[in-house]
Amino acid sequence: MSHTEYSFDWKACYFSAKVFFIVAAVGFGIQVGLPYVQLSPYTPTQGAQVVATQTASAIPVAEAATLSTTTPERVLAAITIPETIPPTGKFIAADLVHMVLYLYQDGTTTAEYPILTKGKPGTPWETPSGYYSILSKQKDFVNGWEQVKMPYSMQFYGNYFIHGWPTYEDGTPVDSSYSGGCIRLSTEDAAKVFAFADIGTGVFVYDTGAATSAPPLIVTTSPLPVSADAYLVADLDTGDVYAEHNAEEQLPIASVTKLMTALVANEVIMFDRSVTVPRGELHDIDVATDTTPETFKVGDLLYPLLMESNNSIADTLAAYWGKGAFVSWMNSQAKALDMASTTFVDPSGVSAQNVSTPDDLYRLAVYLANKKSFVWKITSTPEKAITADDGSSYTFNNFNEFSASSTFIGGKVGHTDAANDTMVSVFSVPIDGEVRRIAVIVLNSQNYTTDTQALVDWFTQSASPAINAACASCAAPQYQKIPL
């Protein structure tokens, strides 16, 4: 699978987060914007009635009230805006589908404003969705990098803010084509939201991402036993769970952690920012004697991080803001994605205290597939050469045995003594002419390659379209229930 290079003209919207409120106070450097933006006309709607029409959002998931017709177990379904509104207090909901921002007070809509721009889908600067809160407010912020004024700025995560229309020092508005992923309002509307919001006010950013509806499937057999203590096989686009065992059991995840490390590095450092690494640590050897500094773009360092599972690169990226602050951002992002049983204590996954569940890792897999697909593209790249600022070139090979497979969308493997083998992967599986995006997650496995391949083969051979979507059991026998 080929990888698309990213090159950007830094001209506008991004700036720094000066205060870190989630776990510790951390100073942030200046961030700059990118010419990737999506504009949308505004059509007023009733905020309390905004409900997703698709079930595969990349944002918080929970058990559906009605079981899928394709499985006797359960469906991992998306939470919609009405389900997130608290009965008391202030709340902000940003609907990136209809491009409307809503204010709520004590469960009732009090105002709605058109969202003028958001980060362009499919780029590293796509606006993140999920649960957040207002972390900082600054009425007259100036971006020190490009001297761009950012009125009524409200940080809700990393380098992402709700704000008014930015202007240059001479008062000239920035072009509408420039954005770094912020939720941009008119300055007048941003002032009203600024006056409404308090530090800590909840923010829910809703977006269906790249998900598409798909017809229901049935599976006619149970998977053969695998060595993993916990696993999950589920459809990214429907949330249907086709097979699982101990999917809610919290276990060490080893280097699967680096998926979150890559995501957070992109969203709090920025893809195009420069980071210096000792040359000897580029291949994560036990004794790195070559301390010659080499400087790379953050986006390039994601290749050794994900392809060769480089622990040193993970630590270097985390050191950009300080390990404690960076890990706090990792936990913040997990919370935003409703990964309630996930905890990170380091960026590499070395610690046995980096834990998660197949259910939670499914949520991360959906988010990456729908909102940050460039991460999956990196993980499926068999070989990659990156170039340092001084012109030196370094080549990295993918340790993942599935990286050469044409059906492998992406994934990450891990191994420690405490975790044994772990893997999160996404495959494109053709079923009767329809290509399905299937997540396969194994934890505490004796062999992640063997277990993952066995589950993919089982699904490929056993799945078929439901003849009658209203009654899948009428079309073919249901497979054996796997205990939850």
BAMI-369083 format. One record per residue (C-alpha): residue in three letters; residue number from 1; x, y, z. Coordinates in Angstrom, 3 decimals. Layout:
% residues N
NODE  residuo  num         x         y         z
NODE      Ala  NUM         X         Y         Z
...
END
This chain:
% residues 484
NODE  residuo  num         x         y         z
NODE      Met    1     0.000     0.000     0.000
NODE      Ser    2     1.427     3.346    -0.960
NODE      His    3     1.854     6.215     1.452
NODE      Thr    4     0.868     9.777     0.651
NODE      Glu    5     3.378    12.460     1.550
NODE      Tyr    6     2.189    15.623     3.323
NODE      Ser    7     3.567    19.078     2.595
NODE      Phe    8     2.088    22.232     4.052
NODE      Asp    9     2.194    26.019     3.695
NODE      Trp   10     2.090    27.441     7.232
NODE      Lys   11     0.064    30.632     6.998
NODE      Ala   12    -2.685    30.810     9.537
NODE      Cys   13    -4.790    29.464    12.309
NODE      Tyr   14    -2.612    27.499    14.717
NODE      Phe   15    -1.240    28.804    17.899
NODE      Ser   16    -0.151    27.606    21.317
NODE      Ala   17    -1.926    26.169    24.266
NODE      Lys   18    -0.493    28.051    27.240
NODE      Val   19    -2.223    26.265    30.052
NODE      Phe   20    -2.648    22.552    30.554
NODE      Phe   21    -5.544    21.947    32.946
NODE      Ile   22    -6.244    18.245    32.763
NODE      Val   23    -3.538    16.901    35.010
NODE      Ala   24    -0.788    19.478    35.353
NODE      Ala   25    -0.004    23.019    34.303
NODE      Val   26     2.268    22.856    31.303
NODE      Gly   27     3.599    25.647    29.095
NODE      Phe   28     2.972    25.174    25.415
NODE      Gly   29     4.870    26.560    22.443
NODE      Ile   30     3.362    28.407    19.521
NODE      Gln   31     1.458    26.351    16.965
NODE      Val   32     0.741    27.440    13.415
NODE      Gly   33    -2.077    26.688    10.997
NODE      Leu   34    -2.295    24.894     7.675
NODE      Pro   35    -4.108    25.430     4.392
NODE      Tyr   36    -6.458    22.533     5.010
NODE      Val   37    -9.994    23.531     5.795
NODE      Gln   38   -13.547    22.520     5.096
NODE      Leu   39   -16.163    25.213     4.609
NODE      Ser   40   -19.867    24.567     4.925
NODE      Pro   41   -23.092    26.529     4.514
NODE      Tyr   42   -25.201    26.926     7.637
NODE      Thr   43   -28.701    25.543     7.900
NODE      Pro   44   -30.292    26.187    11.324
NODE      Thr   45   -31.627    23.071    13.034
NODE      Gln   46   -32.971    22.167    16.439
NODE      Gly   47   -29.949    21.224    18.510
NODE      Ala   48   -31.768    18.751    20.722
NODE      Gln   49   -32.851    16.843    17.643
NODE      Val   50   -29.432    16.390    16.042
NODE      Val   51   -28.999    12.633    15.718
NODE      Ala   52   -26.465    10.747    13.634
NODE      Thr   53   -27.819     8.804    10.687
NODE      Gln   54   -24.824     6.467    10.646
NODE      Thr   55   -23.768     3.996    13.292
NODE      Ala   56   -20.035     4.030    12.752
NODE      Ser   57   -18.883     7.317    14.178
NODE      Ala   58   -15.309     7.461    15.363
NODE      Ile   59   -16.411     8.903    18.676
NODE      Pro   60   -17.727     7.454    21.907
NODE      Val   61   -19.404     4.100    21.617
NODE      Ala   62   -21.622     2.066    23.891
NODE      Glu   63   -23.815    -1.000    23.751
NODE      Ala   64   -26.850    -0.530    21.577
NODE      Ala   65   -30.290    -0.862    23.121
NODE      Thr   66   -31.342    -3.192    20.302
NODE      Leu   67   -29.031    -6.008    19.319
NODE      Ser   68   -27.797    -6.195    15.755
NODE      Thr   69   -29.555    -8.600    13.428
NODE      Thr   70   -26.167   -10.008    12.551
NODE      Thr   71   -25.005   -11.142    15.956
NODE      Pro   72   -26.681   -12.558    19.041
NODE      Glu   73   -24.250   -10.622    21.232
NODE      Arg   74   -24.134    -6.857    20.836
NODE      Val   75   -23.325    -3.840    18.710
NODE      Leu   76   -20.736    -1.163    19.406
NODE      Ala   77   -22.804     1.867    18.452
NODE      Ala   78   -22.161     5.599    18.296
NODE      Ile   79   -23.410     8.047    20.878
NODE      Thr   80   -25.289    10.974    19.369
NODE      Ile   81   -25.444    14.565    20.569
NODE      Pro   82   -28.752    14.285    22.486
NODE      Glu   83   -27.311    11.419    24.535
NODE      Thr   84   -24.396    13.553    25.725
NODE      Ile   85   -26.281    16.617    26.947
NODE      Pro   86   -26.144    16.832    30.765
NODE      Pro   87   -29.401    17.655    32.590
NODE      Thr   88   -27.742    20.454    34.544
NODE      Gly   89   -25.040    23.013    33.896
NODE      Lys   90   -23.449    24.393    30.743
NODE      Phe   91   -22.528    22.300    27.730
NODE      Ile   92   -21.227    22.885    24.209
NODE      Ala   93   -21.853    20.554    21.269
NODE      Ala   94   -20.085    21.053    17.941
NODE      Asp   95   -21.801    19.156    15.137
NODE      Leu   96   -19.230    18.834    12.354
NODE      Val   97   -21.719    17.047    10.109
NODE      His   98   -24.242    19.903     9.951
NODE      Met   99   -21.577    22.528    10.815
NODE      Val  100   -23.446    23.973    13.775
NODE      Leu  101   -22.272    24.714    17.325
NODE      Tyr  102   -24.905    24.520    20.097
NODE      Leu  103   -24.959    25.956    23.603
NODE      Tyr  104   -26.944    24.168    26.309
NODE      Gln  105   -27.971    25.282    29.774
NODE      Asp  106   -29.547    22.718    32.110
NODE      Gly  107   -30.304    20.386    29.213
NODE      Thr  108   -31.966    23.011    26.995
NODE      Thr  109   -30.632    24.585    23.812
NODE      Thr  110   -30.004    28.293    24.410
NODE      Ala  111   -28.195    29.254    21.193
NODE      Glu  112   -26.762    27.880    17.962
NODE      Tyr  113   -24.080    29.299    15.692
NODE      Pro  114   -22.761    28.307    12.270
NODE      Ile  115   -19.332    26.668    12.199
NODE      Leu  116   -17.510    28.393     9.356
NODE      Thr  117   -14.511    26.107     8.957
NODE      Lys  118   -13.067    22.864    10.286
NODE      Gly  119    -9.972    20.848     9.474
NODE      Lys  120   -10.094    19.089     6.130
NODE      Pro  121   -11.093    15.402     6.447
NODE      Gly  122    -8.353    12.934     5.610
NODE      Thr  123    -5.463    15.194     6.592
NODE      Pro  124    -3.402    15.096     9.786
NODE      Trp  125    -5.184    18.308    10.778
NODE      Glu  126    -8.720    16.973    10.649
NODE      Thr  127   -10.680    18.306    13.626
NODE      Pro  128   -10.739    15.664    16.392
NODE      Ser  129   -14.089    14.395    17.589
NODE      Gly  130   -15.051    13.129    21.022
NODE      Tyr  131   -15.569    14.309    24.599
NODE      Tyr  132   -13.535    17.297    25.773
NODE      Ser  133   -13.812    20.364    28.002
NODE      Ile  134   -12.727    23.987    27.840
NODE      Leu  135    -9.123    24.029    29.075
NODE      Ser  136    -8.192    27.675    28.600
NODE      Lys  137    -9.689    30.971    27.397
NODE      Gln  138    -7.931    33.998    25.954
NODE      Lys  139    -9.798    36.939    24.452
NODE      Asp  140    -6.928    38.486    22.483
NODE      Phe  141    -4.443    35.783    21.596
NODE      Val  142    -1.599    36.483    19.165
NODE      Asn  143     0.063    33.633    17.305
NODE      Gly  144     3.735    34.396    17.770
NODE      Trp  145     4.801    32.313    14.764
NODE      Glu  146     2.950    34.289    12.099
NODE      Gln  147     1.737    37.176    14.290
NODE      Val  148    -1.870    36.216    13.644
NODE      Lys  149    -4.513    37.440    16.065
NODE      Met  150    -6.895    34.742    17.206
NODE      Pro  151    -9.928    36.364    18.893
NODE      Tyr  152   -11.914    34.677    21.650
NODE      Ser  153    -9.827    31.514    21.744
NODE      Met  154   -11.057    28.530    23.764
NODE      Gln  155    -8.767    25.491    23.867
NODE      Phe  156   -10.518    22.135    24.123
NODE      Tyr  157    -7.698    19.703    23.256
NODE      Gly  158    -4.027    19.995    22.339
NODE      Asn  159    -3.672    22.322    19.373
NODE      Tyr  160    -7.422    22.550    18.824
NODE      Phe  161    -9.563    25.566    19.724
NODE      Ile  162   -12.920    27.200    19.201
NODE      His  163   -12.264    30.789    18.102
NODE      Gly  164   -13.305    33.732    15.945
NODE      Trp  165   -11.977    34.729    12.544
NODE      Pro  166    -8.191    35.280    12.700
NODE      Thr  167    -6.519    38.404    11.323
NODE      Tyr  168    -2.988    39.521    10.590
NODE      Glu  169    -1.406    42.386    12.531
NODE      Asp  170    -2.663    44.954    10.034
NODE      Gly  171    -6.242    43.758    10.519
NODE      Thr  172    -6.456    41.774     7.287
NODE      Pro  173    -8.519    38.580     7.788
NODE      Val  174    -6.743    35.318     6.979
NODE      Asp  175    -7.955    33.542     3.884
NODE      Ser  176   -10.874    31.174     4.377
NODE      Ser  177    -8.793    28.308     2.965
NODE      Tyr  178    -6.443    28.305     5.948
NODE      Ser  179    -7.075    26.244     9.058
NODE      Gly  180    -5.196    23.937    11.322
NODE      Gly  181    -8.251    22.014    12.457
NODE      Cys  182    -9.779    24.578    14.796
NODE      Ile  183   -13.532    25.082    15.040
NODE      Arg  184   -13.823    28.550    13.553
NODE      Leu  185   -16.827    30.796    14.150
NODE      Ser  186   -17.477    34.379    13.164
NODE      Thr  187   -15.787    36.701    15.638
NODE      Glu  188   -19.170    37.984    16.823
NODE      Asp  189   -20.411    34.470    17.498
NODE      Ala  190   -17.134    33.427    19.109
NODE      Ala  191   -17.482    36.328    21.545
NODE      Lys  192   -20.889    35.013    22.627
NODE      Val  193   -19.572    31.476    23.105
NODE      Phe  194   -16.560    32.896    24.965
NODE      Ala  195   -18.886    34.731    27.365
NODE      Phe  196   -20.936    31.572    27.879
NODE      Ala  197   -18.128    29.070    28.428
NODE      Asp  198   -16.284    28.501    31.679
NODE      Ile  199   -13.052    26.619    32.252
NODE      Gly  200   -14.202    23.021    32.534
NODE      Thr  201   -17.404    23.422    30.490
NODE      Gly  202   -18.014    20.149    28.668
NODE      Val  203   -17.493    20.021    24.892
NODE      Phe  204   -18.714    17.227    22.630
NODE      Val  205   -17.409    17.285    19.056
NODE      Tyr  206   -19.510    15.082    16.794
NODE      Asp  207   -18.502    13.842    13.361
NODE      Thr  208   -19.319    10.650    11.499
NODE      Gly  209   -15.917    10.693     9.832
NODE      Ala  210   -15.486     8.510     6.772
NODE      Ala  211   -17.876     5.805     7.900
NODE      Thr  212   -20.465     4.488     5.496
NODE      Ser  213   -23.536     2.397     6.041
NODE      Ala  214   -23.252    -1.256     5.117
NODE      Pro  215   -25.757    -4.082     4.754
NODE      Pro  216   -25.988    -6.601     7.599
NODE      Leu  217   -23.998    -9.810     7.584
NODE      Ile  218   -24.370   -13.136     9.296
NODE      Val  219   -21.710   -15.645    10.298
NODE      Thr  220   -22.597   -19.313    10.303
NODE      Thr  221   -19.885   -20.842    12.492
NODE      Ser  222   -17.894   -20.056    15.595
NODE      Pro  223   -14.202   -19.248    15.318
NODE      Leu  224   -11.755   -21.982    16.183
NODE      Pro  225    -9.969   -21.548    19.505
NODE      Val  226    -7.065   -19.096    19.536
NODE      Ser  227    -4.404   -18.550    22.165
NODE      Ala  228    -5.385   -14.971    23.029
NODE      Asp  229    -6.971   -14.454    26.435
NODE      Ala  230    -9.104   -11.649    24.986
NODE      Tyr  231   -10.105   -10.852    21.417
NODE      Leu  232   -12.664    -9.024    19.317
NODE      Val  233   -13.761    -9.221    15.673
NODE      Ala  234   -16.055    -6.318    14.742
NODE      Asp  235   -17.160    -4.267    11.733
NODE      Leu  236   -15.834    -0.691    11.699
NODE      Asp  237   -18.787     0.616     9.717
NODE      Thr  238   -21.704    -1.003    11.511
NODE      Gly  239   -20.336    -1.735    14.959
NODE      Asp  240   -21.477    -5.351    14.667
NODE      Val  241   -19.505    -7.684    16.917
NODE      Tyr  242   -18.999   -10.978    15.098
NODE      Ala  243   -16.802   -12.717    17.642
NODE      Glu  244   -15.376   -11.855    21.019
NODE      His  245   -13.948   -13.315    24.185
NODE      Asn  246   -13.263   -11.278    27.317
NODE      Ala  247   -13.606    -8.123    25.207
NODE      Glu  248   -14.107    -5.978    28.299
NODE      Glu  249   -11.160    -7.453    30.228
NODE      Gln  250    -8.423    -4.939    31.041
NODE      Leu  251    -4.986    -6.253    30.040
NODE      Pro  252    -1.498    -4.856    29.308
NODE      Ile  253    -1.221    -3.739    25.679
NODE      Ala  254     2.563    -3.306    25.200
NODE      Ser  255     3.522    -1.389    22.033
NODE      Val  256    -0.051    -1.102    20.817
NODE      Thr  257     0.300     1.981    23.033
NODE      Lys  258     2.211     3.663    20.194
NODE      Leu  259    -0.980     4.104    18.183
NODE      Met  260    -2.077     6.610    20.803
NODE      Thr  261     1.448     8.058    20.962
NODE      Ala  262     1.358     8.750    17.225
NODE      Leu  263    -2.115    10.250    17.418
NODE      Val  264    -1.234    12.571    20.290
NODE      Ala  265     2.121    13.583    18.765
NODE      Asn  266     0.265    14.705    15.671
NODE      Glu  267    -2.359    16.633    17.604
NODE      Val  268    -0.274    18.352    20.300
NODE      Ile  269     3.108    18.796    18.578
NODE      Met  270     1.992    19.043    14.928
NODE      Phe  271     2.969    16.947    11.929
NODE      Asp  272     5.385    19.511    10.479
NODE      Arg  273     7.269    20.523    13.649
NODE      Ser  274    10.973    19.626    13.960
NODE      Val  275    12.338    17.259    16.616
NODE      Thr  276    15.974    16.274    17.210
NODE      Val  277    16.963    12.633    17.828
NODE      Pro  278    20.391    11.116    18.584
NODE      Arg  279    21.412     9.165    15.488
NODE      Gly  280    22.070     6.009    17.484
NODE      Glu  281    18.468     5.889    18.704
NODE      Leu  282    16.872     5.862    15.269
NODE      His  283    16.851     2.069    15.224
NODE      Asp  284    16.135     1.566    18.932
NODE      Ile  285    19.213    -0.483    19.699
NODE      Asp  286    20.046    -1.427    23.294
NODE      Val  287    23.243     0.621    23.405
NODE      Ala  288    23.025     3.791    21.292
NODE      Thr  289    26.622     5.041    21.157
NODE      Asp  290    26.208     7.509    18.284
NODE      Thr  291    24.905    10.692    19.850
NODE      Thr  292    25.138    12.810    16.688
NODE      Pro  293    21.942    14.877    16.611
NODE      Glu  294    19.636    14.500    13.627
NODE      Thr  295    16.567    16.680    13.117
NODE      Phe  296    13.370    15.391    11.491
NODE      Lys  297     9.775    16.435    11.062
NODE      Val  298     7.405    14.856    13.572
NODE      Gly  299     5.465    13.241    10.733
NODE      Asp  300     8.596    11.454     9.528
NODE      Leu  301     9.432    10.137    12.998
NODE      Leu  302     6.062     8.360    13.073
NODE      Tyr  303     7.538     5.837    10.622
NODE      Pro  304    10.182     4.350    12.949
NODE      Leu  305     7.738     4.762    15.846
NODE      Leu  306     5.067     2.616    14.212
NODE      Met  307     6.920     0.455    11.677
NODE      Glu  308     9.797    -0.605    13.947
NODE      Ser  309     8.063     0.097    17.264
NODE      Asn  310    10.912     2.344    18.341
NODE      Asn  311    10.740     3.034    22.083
NODE      Ser  312    13.366     5.768    21.918
NODE      Ile  313    11.351     7.702    19.347
NODE      Ala  314     8.282     7.389    21.564
NODE      Asp  315    10.242     8.864    24.463
NODE      Thr  316    11.678    11.635    22.276
NODE      Leu  317     8.254    12.692    21.039
NODE      Ala  318     6.909    12.685    24.587
NODE      Ala  319     9.848    14.807    25.742
NODE      Tyr  320     8.718    17.630    23.433
NODE      Trp  321     6.291    18.795    26.153
NODE      Gly  322     7.670    16.620    28.937
NODE      Lys  323     6.720    12.992    29.506
NODE      Gly  324     4.160    13.733    32.215
NODE      Ala  325     2.303    16.279    30.096
NODE      Phe  326     2.400    14.093    26.999
NODE      Val  327     1.074    11.018    28.822
NODE      Ser  328    -1.656    13.205    30.293
NODE      Trp  329    -2.661    14.145    26.749
NODE      Met  330    -2.741    10.436    25.880
NODE      Asn  331    -5.129     9.774    28.741
NODE      Ser  332    -7.161    12.839    27.803
NODE      Gln  333    -7.569    11.552    24.259
NODE      Ala  334    -8.548     8.104    25.554
NODE      Lys  335   -11.210     9.739    27.694
NODE      Ala  336   -12.411    11.764    24.703
NODE      Leu  337   -12.926     8.527    22.772
NODE      Asp  338   -14.788     6.935    25.692
NODE      Met  339   -11.988     4.430    26.261
NODE      Ala  340   -13.069     4.154    29.878
NODE      Ser  341   -10.949     1.101    30.717
NODE      Thr  342    -7.715     2.431    29.207
NODE      Thr  343    -4.776     3.912    31.114
NODE      Phe  344    -1.371     5.045    29.877
NODE      Val  345     1.679     5.643    32.064
NODE      Asp  346     4.345     5.834    29.341
NODE      Pro  347     4.432     6.547    25.586
NODE      Ser  348     6.125     3.304    24.546
NODE      Gly  349     4.096     0.571    26.216
NODE      Val  350     7.027    -0.824    28.174
NODE      Ser  351     5.111    -0.576    31.435
NODE      Ala  352     2.605    -3.279    32.351
NODE      Gln  353     0.408    -0.445    33.630
NODE      Asn  354    -0.417     0.586    30.065
NODE      Val  355    -3.713    -1.286    29.913
NODE      Ser  356    -6.819    -1.416    27.784
NODE      Thr  357    -9.555    -3.768    26.551
NODE      Pro  358   -10.478    -5.062    23.084
NODE      Asp  359   -13.623    -2.933    23.276
NODE      Asp  360   -11.636     0.241    23.946
NODE      Leu  361    -9.048    -0.560    21.291
NODE      Tyr  362   -11.872    -1.026    18.804
NODE      Arg  363   -12.902     2.559    19.558
NODE      Leu  364    -9.372     3.721    18.833
NODE      Ala  365    -9.261     1.656    15.625
NODE      Val  366   -12.494     3.248    14.381
NODE      Tyr  367   -11.260     6.745    15.204
NODE      Leu  368    -7.992     6.218    13.351
NODE      Ala  369    -9.726     4.667    10.347
NODE      Asn  370   -12.309     7.433    10.060
NODE      Lys  371   -10.441    10.500    11.285
NODE      Lys  372    -6.681     9.904    11.117
NODE      Ser  373    -6.226     7.365     8.341
NODE      Phe  374    -2.643     8.520     7.718
NODE      Val  375    -1.674     6.606    10.883
NODE      Trp  376    -2.960     3.348     9.398
NODE      Lys  377    -1.151     4.143     6.124
NODE      Ile  378     2.135     4.409     7.994
NODE      Thr  379     1.569     1.103     9.788
NODE      Ser  380     0.919    -0.672     6.475
NODE      Thr  381     4.010     0.720     4.726
NODE      Pro  382     6.537    -2.130     4.213
NODE      Glu  383     9.607     0.125     3.862
NODE      Lys  384    10.230     3.836     4.193
NODE      Ala  385    13.226     6.157     3.830
NODE      Ile  386    13.116     9.456     5.709
NODE      Thr  387    15.475    12.385     5.312
NODE      Ala  388    16.965    14.480     8.105
NODE      Asp  389    17.341    18.244     7.812
NODE      Asp  390    21.026    17.795     6.919
NODE      Gly  391    20.142    15.523     3.986
NODE      Ser  392    21.032    12.221     5.640
NODE      Ser  393    18.678     9.391     4.702
NODE      Tyr  394    17.522     6.524     6.932
NODE      Thr  395    15.497     3.500     5.884
NODE      Phe  396    13.050     1.623     8.104
NODE      Asn  397    11.362    -1.728     7.601
NODE      Asn  398     7.982    -2.739     8.947
NODE      Phe  399     8.105    -5.443    11.630
NODE      Asn  400     4.425    -6.272    11.117
NODE      Glu  401     4.116    -9.434     9.052
NODE      Phe  402     0.813    -8.253     7.566
NODE      Ser  403     2.261    -5.030     6.118
NODE      Ala  404     2.786    -6.622     2.688
NODE      Ser  405    -0.801    -7.894     2.491
NODE      Ser  406    -3.115    -6.082     0.081
NODE      Thr  407    -6.048    -6.524     2.488
NODE      Phe  408    -4.217    -5.032     5.484
NODE      Ile  409    -5.463    -1.490     6.135
NODE      Gly  410    -3.242    -1.029     9.163
NODE      Gly  411    -2.340    -2.172    12.630
NODE      Lys  412     0.179    -2.300    15.446
NODE      Val  413     1.784    -5.214    17.246
NODE      Gly  414     3.360    -5.362    20.674
NODE      His  415     5.151    -7.701    23.040
NODE      Thr  416     6.361    -7.566    26.621
NODE      Asp  417     6.712   -10.268    29.240
NODE      Ala  418     3.650    -8.927    31.050
NODE      Ala  419     1.477    -8.492    27.947
NODE      Asn  420     2.708   -11.398    25.826
NODE      Asp  421     1.710   -10.703    22.212
NODE      Thr  422    -0.800    -7.954    21.442
NODE      Met  423    -2.200    -6.648    18.183
NODE      Val  424    -4.786    -4.213    16.854
NODE      Ser  425    -5.436    -4.558    13.127
NODE      Val  426    -7.921    -3.558    10.438
NODE      Phe  427    -8.489    -5.548     7.256
NODE      Ser  428   -10.556    -5.023     4.132
NODE      Val  429   -12.485    -8.255     3.685
NODE      Pro  430   -14.518    -8.886     0.511
NODE      Ile  431   -17.897   -10.491     1.255
NODE      Asp  432   -20.042   -11.245    -1.795
NODE      Gly  433   -18.697    -8.249    -3.691
NODE      Glu  434   -18.892    -5.877    -0.703
NODE      Val  435   -15.639    -4.839     0.968
NODE      Arg  436   -15.969    -4.696     4.751
NODE      Arg  437   -13.550    -2.987     7.138
NODE      Ile  438   -13.046    -5.471     9.947
NODE      Ala  439   -11.130    -4.828    13.164
NODE      Val  440    -9.344    -7.801    14.731
NODE      Ile  441    -7.894    -7.263    18.204
NODE      Val  442    -5.979    -9.824    20.267
NODE      Leu  443    -4.510    -9.375    23.756
NODE      Asn  444    -2.348   -11.704    25.832
NODE      Ser  445    -1.731   -13.927    22.831
NODE      Gln  446     0.966   -16.522    22.414
NODE      Asn  447     1.315   -15.520    18.753
NODE      Tyr  448    -0.423   -12.406    17.452
NODE      Thr  449     0.206   -13.289    13.807
NODE      Thr  450    -1.277   -16.774    14.052
NODE      Asp  451    -4.265   -15.664    16.137
NODE      Thr  452    -5.047   -12.662    13.959
NODE      Gln  453    -4.782   -14.668    10.743
NODE      Ala  454    -7.020   -17.382    12.173
NODE      Leu  455    -9.730   -14.866    13.066
NODE      Val  456    -9.506   -13.137     9.676
NODE      Asp  457    -9.715   -16.479     7.859
NODE      Trp  458   -12.700   -17.541     9.972
NODE      Phe  459   -14.590   -14.338     9.248
NODE      Thr  460   -13.771   -14.440     5.527
NODE      Gln  461   -15.015   -18.025     5.218
NODE      Ser  462   -18.044   -17.752     7.516
NODE      Ala  463   -19.582   -14.349     6.776
NODE      Ser  464   -22.272   -13.798     4.182
NODE      Pro  465   -24.956   -11.178     3.491
NODE      Ala  466   -28.160   -11.510     5.459
NODE      Ile  467   -31.014   -12.523     3.163
NODE      Asn  468   -33.546   -10.822     5.389
NODE      Ala  469   -32.124    -7.955     7.389
NODE      Ala  470   -35.115    -8.018     9.705
NODE      Cys  471   -34.512   -11.628    10.597
NODE      Ala  472   -30.960   -12.793    10.156
NODE      Ser  473   -31.737   -16.040    11.946
NODE      Cys  474   -34.248   -16.825     9.202
NODE      Ala  475   -31.477   -16.671     6.617
NODE      Ala  476   -28.938   -18.957     8.236
NODE      Pro  477   -28.050   -20.416    11.611
NODE      Gln  478   -26.654   -17.989    14.134
NODE      Tyr  479   -23.162   -18.717    15.322
NODE      Gln  480   -22.573   -19.825    18.849
NODE      Lys  481   -22.646   -17.103    21.453
NODE      Ile  482   -19.306   -16.210    22.952
NODE      Pro  483   -19.629   -15.330    26.648
NODE      Leu  484   -19.246   -11.631    27.386
END
